[in-house]
Amino acid sequence: KFLLSWWSMAAADAAGRALQDLIFAAVRDAVGPLHQRLDDLARDLEHVKRCVDGGATSVARPVPAVAATSAEPPQKKLAGDHCSSESSGPRPAEPAAKPVVQPSKPDPPPASVSRPVSAGASRMEQLAARLPPKQEKNVDWVACFGIQDQSKDTPLLSVGNTVRVLKQDIARRAMISFIDEDDGTADVIFQSAGPDEGGTAPADEEDEETVKLQQIKALEDFESKAGLQKTMDENKDFFACCTVLKEQGNTLFKLKDYEAASWWYGQIVNQFMGRELCEEHWVMLMRDGALELARVRSVVSDGLVNLVFDKNGKQMGLSNVSVTALVPVFHDHLLLQTSVYMNRARCFANLNKNQEAAQDLTTVIGLWGCVNLLPDPEEGSKDAASEGLCKAHYLRGKTRLGRGRHDLAASDVKAAMAGNPAPALLRQIRQLERDIEISKVESSPVSAGSGTLWFTVVLGLVCWAISTFGLNAPYFGT
């Protein structure tokens, strides 16, 4: 009896466990696909949020067009209208027909709401094609520049006015602090170009100077708040506005106000660097002392991305890269992007900021160097790449020579010569090559101390002669 009782209890326990396993398996089989589907939908939703508007919390769906916009009630069908085949019986007499007011035609939906998708497109591509196109964020250039307007009714020669002081080889912005009409002079306090370079306060006491009234000129119209607003109103497209701002920077460069021009170009560069990155966007990354072209594989968060790049013919990945370490490449506006960096580098070189100039020129060389690697570069960029590389290497060689880095400057000269430069540029490159050789000789320890060395030798010979022959020797008289 004891054995039978134990066997029945064991059998019941085994049957209970088997039934429990069957129930768990059935639930897992039923809920598993649903759980996987929910995970897929969550990933799709996160991807859609990033693609639509930089992580927006909701996706705007296109609103269907309304069939009629008239506020009047619908008109009754006239005798000639088609009626339902189920209606029976004699038709009652219709009243006198009233003129029908045709409803206004609905506005056609935007052509870009639905994008064509290839037959073999993935599920994510099909989902993205049904979404409305991403709206570009308008840049508030007035806020970026931070310029304060001056009253138009205030005379130019007024204390407190910001003006431009023209010198022989340079021009600078300044604020008038005192005017001496009898002497025809004014005391001015030179200012930095913009708020991000020190605001409107003077850098130090040495920035104060007395100048003639004839040297004081008004600022350009586009340097005011109203002028920037006009530029924004006339150029809604981001890159079109950047093109106009670049031309304004060129005007400041021609006035030899290199501080203002470099700051003007710098605002465009800041907006280039601050553009939102998305998947498949081309970027440049500094690796092993050189800029390499890479492609954004995915966006991890607002400040991190995953990259993929070619290394010896193989696809290599790099995860969690900060966007601040990347230079976005706008392959369809490459001429504009390179010219802004090149022009700012020229400003830095004229201000003897050789290191900053070399950094911008390195970016230019990287941008021109990746033209042949881009799938669809801007038209005309390949033809301009060879000349642009020669100029960039030549200018970077000059900045490196200014810092005494002769070997690096010589390598830039070699790279510029290899690009088959134009005859005028070739003469400048050869002159730079001679200047590098001269600077090498002058900065060498033997050359720098040659005068001291010969003086030491002569003094040593004199001391030896005195110690050997004495002061009473016939060589020195009695």
C-alpha positions as CSV (number, residue, x, y, z in Angstrom):
1,K,0.0,0.0,0.0
2,F,2.8,2.4,0.8
3,L,4.5,1.7,-2.6
4,L,1.3,2.2,-4.4
5,S,0.6,5.5,-2.6
6,W,4.1,6.8,-3.3
7,W,3.8,5.8,-7.0
8,S,0.5,7.6,-7.4
9,M,1.8,10.7,-5.8
10,A,4.9,10.7,-8.0
11,A,2.8,10.1,-11.1
12,A,0.5,13.0,-10.2
13,D,3.5,15.3,-9.6
14,A,5.0,14.3,-12.9
15,A,1.7,14.8,-14.7
16,G,1.4,18.3,-13.1
17,R,4.8,19.3,-14.2
18,A,4.2,18.1,-17.7
19,L,0.9,20.0,-17.9
20,Q,2.6,23.1,-16.6
21,D,5.3,22.8,-19.3
22,L,2.7,22.4,-21.9
23,I,0.8,25.5,-20.8
24,F,4.0,27.6,-20.7
25,A,5.0,26.4,-24.1
26,A,1.6,27.3,-25.5
27,V,1.7,30.7,-24.0
28,R,5.2,31.3,-25.2
29,D,4.3,30.3,-28.7
30,A,1.3,32.6,-28.7
31,V,3.0,35.6,-27.1
32,G,6.5,35.3,-28.6
33,P,5.6,36.6,-32.1
34,L,3.6,39.4,-30.6
35,H,6.5,40.5,-28.3
36,Q,8.9,40.4,-31.3
37,R,6.4,42.5,-33.3
38,L,6.2,45.0,-30.5
39,D,10.0,45.3,-30.4
40,D,10.1,45.8,-34.1
41,L,7.5,48.5,-33.9
42,A,9.4,50.3,-31.1
43,R,12.6,50.3,-33.1
44,D,10.7,51.6,-36.2
45,L,9.1,54.3,-34.2
46,E,12.5,55.5,-32.8
47,H,13.9,55.5,-36.3
48,V,11.0,57.5,-37.6
49,K,11.4,60.1,-34.8
50,R,15.0,60.7,-35.8
51,C,14.3,60.8,-39.5
52,V,11.4,63.2,-39.4
53,D,12.6,66.1,-37.3
54,G,15.6,65.3,-35.1
55,G,13.7,63.3,-32.5
56,A,10.3,64.9,-32.6
57,T,7.8,63.3,-30.2
58,S,5.1,62.9,-32.8
59,V,4.9,62.4,-36.5
60,A,2.7,64.7,-38.5
61,R,0.5,62.8,-40.9
62,P,-0.8,64.4,-44.1
63,V,-4.3,65.7,-43.8
64,P,-6.6,64.5,-46.5
65,A,-8.0,67.2,-48.7
66,V,-11.6,68.2,-48.1
67,A,-13.9,67.4,-51.0
68,A,-15.8,70.7,-50.9
69,T,-15.1,74.0,-49.2
70,S,-18.5,75.6,-49.6
71,A,-20.4,76.2,-46.4
72,E,-23.8,75.9,-48.0
73,P,-25.8,72.6,-47.5
74,P,-25.5,70.0,-50.3
75,Q,-27.8,70.6,-53.3
76,K,-30.6,68.2,-54.2
77,K,-30.0,66.0,-57.2
78,L,-31.7,67.3,-60.3
79,A,-33.8,65.2,-62.7
80,G,-30.9,64.3,-64.9
81,D,-28.8,62.9,-61.9
82,H,-28.3,59.2,-61.5
83,C,-30.6,57.6,-58.8
84,S,-30.3,54.4,-56.9
85,S,-31.7,51.3,-58.7
86,E,-33.5,50.3,-55.6
87,S,-35.9,53.3,-55.6
88,S,-39.4,52.4,-56.7
89,G,-42.7,54.2,-57.4
90,P,-43.5,57.3,-59.3
91,R,-41.0,60.1,-58.9
92,P,-42.6,63.2,-57.3
93,A,-42.5,66.4,-59.2
94,E,-39.3,68.3,-58.9
95,P,-39.3,72.0,-58.1
96,A,-37.8,74.4,-60.4
97,A,-34.1,73.8,-60.7
98,K,-31.9,76.2,-59.0
99,P,-28.4,77.0,-60.3
100,V,-25.9,74.6,-58.9
101,V,-23.0,76.1,-57.0
102,Q,-20.0,74.1,-58.0
103,P,-17.8,73.5,-55.0
104,S,-14.3,74.8,-55.2
105,K,-11.7,72.2,-56.2
106,P,-9.6,71.0,-53.3
107,D,-5.9,72.0,-53.2
108,P,-3.7,69.3,-54.6
109,P,-1.6,67.5,-52.0
110,P,2.1,68.4,-51.9
111,A,4.0,66.5,-54.5
112,S,6.7,65.5,-52.0
113,V,4.4,63.9,-49.5
114,S,4.8,60.5,-51.1
115,R,8.2,59.4,-52.4
116,P,8.8,56.7,-54.9
117,V,10.1,53.4,-53.5
118,S,11.9,50.7,-55.4
119,A,10.3,47.3,-55.7
120,G,12.9,45.7,-53.4
121,A,12.8,48.4,-50.7
122,S,13.0,47.3,-47.1
123,R,10.2,47.8,-44.7
124,M,11.9,50.8,-43.1
125,E,12.3,52.5,-46.6
126,Q,8.6,51.8,-47.3
127,L,7.7,53.4,-44.0
128,A,9.9,56.4,-44.5
129,A,8.4,56.9,-48.0
130,R,4.9,57.4,-46.5
131,L,6.1,60.1,-44.1
132,P,6.0,63.8,-45.0
133,P,9.4,65.2,-46.0
134,K,11.6,66.5,-43.3
135,Q,11.3,70.3,-42.9
136,E,14.6,72.2,-42.8
137,K,15.0,74.4,-39.7
138,N,15.4,78.0,-40.5
139,V,18.5,79.6,-39.1
140,D,18.1,82.8,-37.2
141,W,21.2,84.6,-38.5
142,V,20.4,87.7,-36.6
143,A,20.6,85.8,-33.3
144,C,23.8,84.1,-34.5
145,F,25.6,87.3,-35.3
146,G,24.2,89.1,-32.2
147,I,24.5,92.5,-33.8
148,Q,22.9,95.5,-32.1
149,D,21.4,98.2,-34.4
150,Q,22.5,101.8,-34.1
151,S,20.1,104.6,-34.6
152,K,20.0,105.9,-38.2
153,D,19.4,109.4,-37.0
154,T,22.7,109.5,-35.0
155,P,25.5,111.2,-36.9
156,L,28.5,109.1,-37.9
157,L,30.9,111.1,-35.8
158,S,29.1,110.6,-32.4
159,V,30.5,109.3,-29.2
160,G,29.5,105.7,-28.7
161,N,29.1,104.9,-32.3
162,T,30.7,101.8,-33.8
163,V,32.6,102.6,-36.9
164,R,35.4,101.3,-39.1
165,V,38.8,102.8,-38.9
166,L,40.9,102.6,-42.1
167,K,44.6,102.3,-41.8
168,Q,47.3,101.8,-44.4
169,D,47.4,98.0,-44.4
170,I,44.4,97.0,-42.3
171,A,40.9,98.2,-41.1
172,R,39.3,97.5,-37.8
173,R,36.0,98.1,-36.0
174,A,36.1,100.6,-33.2
175,M,33.9,102.7,-30.9
176,I,34.3,106.4,-30.7
177,S,35.1,107.6,-27.2
178,F,36.1,111.3,-27.8
179,I,36.0,113.7,-30.7
180,D,38.3,116.8,-31.0
181,E,36.8,118.8,-33.8
182,D,39.4,121.6,-33.5
183,D,42.3,119.1,-33.9
184,G,40.4,117.0,-36.4
185,T,41.0,113.8,-34.5
186,A,39.0,111.3,-32.5
187,D,39.9,108.8,-29.8
188,V,38.6,105.3,-30.6
189,I,38.6,102.0,-28.7
190,F,39.1,99.0,-31.1
191,Q,36.7,96.2,-30.6
192,S,36.6,92.5,-31.4
193,A,34.6,91.5,-34.5
194,G,31.7,89.8,-32.6
195,P,30.3,88.7,-29.3
196,D,31.9,85.3,-29.5
197,E,35.4,86.9,-29.7
198,G,35.1,89.0,-26.6
199,G,31.9,91.1,-27.0
200,T,31.9,94.8,-27.4
201,A,34.4,95.5,-24.6
202,P,38.0,96.4,-25.5
203,A,40.6,93.7,-25.1
204,D,43.1,95.9,-23.2
205,E,44.3,99.5,-22.9
206,E,46.6,99.2,-25.9
207,D,43.5,99.0,-28.2
208,E,42.9,102.7,-27.7
209,E,44.2,105.1,-30.3
210,T,43.8,108.6,-31.6
211,V,43.0,108.7,-35.4
212,K,42.1,111.4,-37.9
213,L,38.5,112.0,-38.7
214,Q,39.1,111.1,-42.3
215,Q,40.0,107.6,-41.3
216,I,36.6,106.9,-39.8
217,K,34.0,105.3,-42.1
218,A,30.6,103.9,-41.5
219,L,29.9,100.1,-41.3
220,E,28.4,98.3,-44.3
221,D,24.6,98.1,-44.5
222,F,24.6,94.3,-44.2
223,E,26.5,94.6,-40.8
224,S,23.3,95.9,-39.1
225,K,20.4,93.9,-37.7
226,A,18.1,95.2,-40.4
227,G,20.6,94.2,-43.1
228,L,20.9,90.7,-41.8
229,Q,17.1,90.4,-41.6
230,K,16.8,91.6,-45.2
231,T,19.3,88.9,-46.2
232,M,17.2,86.3,-44.4
233,D,14.0,87.5,-46.0
234,E,15.4,87.4,-49.5
235,N,17.1,84.0,-49.1
236,K,14.9,81.4,-47.4
237,D,17.1,78.5,-48.4
238,F,20.0,77.7,-46.0
239,F,22.7,77.3,-48.6
240,A,21.5,80.3,-50.7
241,C,21.7,82.4,-47.6
242,C,25.2,81.1,-46.8
243,T,26.3,82.1,-50.3
244,V,25.1,85.7,-49.8
245,L,26.8,85.8,-46.4
246,K,30.0,84.5,-48.0
247,E,29.9,87.4,-50.5
248,Q,29.4,89.8,-47.7
249,G,32.5,88.4,-46.0
250,N,34.4,88.9,-49.2
251,T,33.4,92.6,-49.1
252,L,34.9,92.9,-45.6
253,F,38.0,91.1,-46.8
254,K,38.5,93.6,-49.6
255,L,38.2,96.4,-47.0
256,K,41.1,94.7,-45.2
257,D,39.0,94.2,-42.1
258,Y,40.3,90.7,-41.6
259,E,38.9,90.4,-38.1
260,A,35.4,91.1,-39.2
261,A,35.7,89.0,-42.3
262,S,37.0,86.0,-40.4
263,W,34.2,86.3,-37.9
264,W,31.6,86.6,-40.7
265,Y,33.0,83.4,-42.3
266,G,33.1,81.8,-38.9
267,Q,29.3,82.1,-38.4
268,I,28.8,80.1,-41.7
269,V,31.3,77.5,-40.5
270,N,29.5,77.2,-37.2
271,Q,26.2,76.5,-39.0
272,F,27.9,74.0,-41.2
273,M,29.3,72.2,-38.2
274,G,26.0,72.4,-36.3
275,R,23.9,70.8,-39.1
276,E,22.0,67.7,-37.9
277,L,23.5,64.5,-39.1
278,C,21.3,61.6,-40.3
279,E,22.0,58.2,-41.7
280,E,24.1,57.9,-44.9
281,H,25.5,61.4,-44.3
282,W,29.1,61.9,-45.3
283,V,31.6,63.2,-42.7
284,M,35.3,63.6,-42.2
285,L,37.1,62.2,-39.2
286,M,40.7,62.9,-38.1
287,R,42.5,59.6,-37.9
288,D,46.3,59.0,-37.9
289,G,47.0,62.7,-38.5
290,A,44.8,63.0,-41.6
291,L,41.1,63.5,-42.4
292,E,39.4,60.4,-43.6
293,L,36.0,60.2,-45.3
294,A,33.3,58.2,-43.5
295,R,29.6,57.6,-43.6
296,V,27.1,57.8,-40.8
297,R,25.7,54.3,-40.3
298,S,23.2,55.1,-37.5
299,V,22.5,57.9,-35.0
300,V,22.9,56.7,-31.4
301,S,21.7,59.9,-29.7
302,D,21.8,63.6,-30.2
303,G,25.6,63.8,-29.8
304,L,26.8,60.3,-30.8
305,V,26.8,58.4,-34.2
306,N,28.1,55.1,-35.5
307,L,30.4,55.4,-38.6
308,V,31.5,53.1,-41.4
309,F,34.5,53.8,-43.6
310,D,36.8,52.0,-46.1
311,K,40.1,50.8,-44.8
312,N,42.3,49.0,-47.4
313,G,39.2,47.9,-49.4
314,K,37.4,46.7,-46.3
315,Q,34.4,48.1,-44.5
316,M,35.4,49.2,-41.0
317,G,33.0,50.4,-38.2
318,L,33.5,52.9,-35.5
319,S,30.9,53.2,-32.7
320,N,29.8,56.1,-30.4
321,V,31.7,58.9,-32.2
322,S,31.0,62.4,-30.9
323,V,29.6,64.7,-33.6
324,T,31.9,67.5,-32.4
325,A,34.9,65.5,-33.7
326,L,33.4,65.3,-37.2
327,V,33.3,67.7,-40.2
328,P,30.1,67.2,-42.2
329,V,30.6,67.0,-46.0
330,F,28.0,68.7,-48.1
331,H,28.8,67.0,-51.4
332,D,26.1,68.9,-53.3
333,H,27.5,72.3,-52.0
334,L,31.2,71.4,-51.9
335,L,32.4,74.6,-53.7
336,L,30.6,76.8,-51.2
337,Q,31.9,74.8,-48.2
338,T,35.6,74.8,-49.4
339,S,35.5,78.5,-50.3
340,V,34.3,79.5,-46.8
341,Y,37.1,77.6,-45.1
342,M,39.7,78.9,-47.6
343,N,38.6,82.5,-47.2
344,R,38.7,82.3,-43.4
345,A,42.2,80.8,-43.6
346,R,43.4,83.8,-45.7
347,C,42.0,86.1,-43.0
348,F,43.8,84.2,-40.2
349,A,47.0,84.3,-42.2
350,N,46.8,88.1,-42.6
351,L,46.2,88.3,-38.8
352,N,49.3,86.2,-38.2
353,K,47.2,83.4,-36.8
354,N,49.1,80.7,-38.6
355,Q,47.9,77.8,-36.5
356,E,44.2,78.6,-37.0
357,A,44.9,79.2,-40.8
358,A,46.6,75.8,-41.1
359,Q,43.7,74.0,-39.4
360,D,41.2,75.5,-41.9
361,L,43.5,74.7,-44.8
362,T,43.8,71.1,-43.6
363,T,40.0,70.9,-43.7
364,V,40.0,72.3,-47.3
365,I,42.6,69.7,-48.3
366,G,40.4,67.0,-46.8
367,L,37.3,68.2,-48.6
368,W,39.0,68.4,-52.0
369,G,40.7,65.1,-51.4
370,C,37.4,63.2,-51.0
371,V,35.8,64.5,-54.2
372,N,36.6,61.4,-56.1
373,L,35.4,59.2,-53.3
374,L,31.9,60.8,-53.1
375,P,29.1,59.0,-55.1
376,D,27.5,62.2,-56.4
377,P,29.7,65.3,-55.9
378,E,28.6,68.8,-57.0
379,E,29.0,69.6,-60.7
380,G,32.3,71.3,-61.4
381,S,33.8,70.2,-58.1
382,K,36.1,67.6,-59.7
383,D,37.5,70.2,-62.1
384,A,38.1,72.6,-59.3
385,A,39.6,70.0,-56.9
386,S,43.1,70.0,-58.5
387,E,43.6,73.8,-58.5
388,G,42.0,74.0,-55.0
389,L,44.4,71.4,-53.6
390,C,47.5,73.2,-55.1
391,K,46.4,76.6,-53.5
392,A,45.6,75.0,-50.2
393,H,48.9,73.2,-49.9
394,Y,50.8,76.4,-50.9
395,L,49.0,78.5,-48.3
396,R,49.4,75.9,-45.6
397,G,53.1,75.7,-46.5
398,K,53.4,79.5,-45.9
399,T,51.6,79.2,-42.5
400,R,53.9,76.3,-41.5
401,L,57.0,78.3,-42.5
402,G,55.7,81.2,-40.3
403,R,55.8,78.8,-37.4
404,G,59.2,77.4,-38.2
405,R,58.0,74.0,-39.2
406,H,60.3,73.6,-42.3
407,D,59.8,69.9,-42.9
408,L,56.1,70.1,-43.0
409,A,56.2,73.2,-45.1
410,A,58.5,71.4,-47.6
411,S,56.1,68.5,-47.8
412,D,53.3,71.0,-48.7
413,V,55.5,72.5,-51.4
414,K,56.1,69.0,-52.8
415,A,52.3,68.2,-52.8
416,A,51.5,71.5,-54.5
417,M,54.1,70.9,-57.2
418,A,52.7,67.5,-57.9
419,G,49.3,69.0,-58.6
420,N,50.4,70.6,-61.9
421,P,49.7,74.2,-60.8
422,A,49.1,77.2,-63.1
423,P,52.2,79.1,-64.1
424,A,51.5,82.1,-61.8
425,L,50.9,79.8,-58.8
426,L,54.0,77.7,-59.8
427,R,56.2,80.8,-59.5
428,Q,54.9,81.5,-56.0
429,I,55.4,77.9,-55.0
430,R,59.0,78.0,-56.1
431,Q,59.6,81.2,-54.3
432,L,58.2,79.6,-51.1
433,E,60.6,76.7,-51.7
434,R,63.5,79.1,-51.7
435,D,62.2,80.9,-48.6
436,I,62.1,77.6,-46.8
437,E,65.7,76.8,-47.6
438,I,66.8,80.3,-46.5
439,S,64.9,80.0,-43.3
440,K,66.4,76.6,-42.6
441,V,69.9,78.0,-43.0
442,E,69.2,81.1,-40.8
443,S,67.6,79.0,-38.1
444,S,70.3,76.4,-37.9
445,P,72.5,76.4,-34.7
446,V,75.8,76.9,-36.6
447,S,74.4,79.8,-38.7
448,A,72.7,81.4,-35.7
449,G,75.8,81.4,-33.6
450,S,78.4,81.9,-36.3
451,G,79.3,85.4,-35.2
452,T,79.7,84.4,-31.6
453,L,81.7,81.4,-32.6
454,W,84.2,83.4,-34.6
455,F,84.5,86.0,-31.8
456,T,85.3,83.2,-29.4
457,V,87.9,81.7,-31.6
458,V,89.7,85.1,-32.1
459,L,89.5,85.8,-28.4
460,G,91.0,82.4,-27.6
461,L,93.9,83.0,-30.0
462,V,94.6,86.4,-28.4
463,C,94.6,84.9,-24.9
464,W,96.9,82.1,-26.1
465,A,99.3,84.6,-27.6
466,I,99.4,86.7,-24.4
467,S,100.0,83.7,-22.2
468,T,102.7,82.4,-24.6
469,F,104.7,85.5,-25.5
470,G,103.7,87.9,-22.7
471,L,102.7,91.5,-23.0
472,N,106.3,92.6,-23.7
473,A,106.5,90.5,-26.8
474,P,107.2,92.4,-30.0
475,Y,103.7,91.7,-31.2
476,F,102.1,93.9,-28.6
477,G,104.9,96.6,-28.2
478,T,106.7,97.5,-25.1
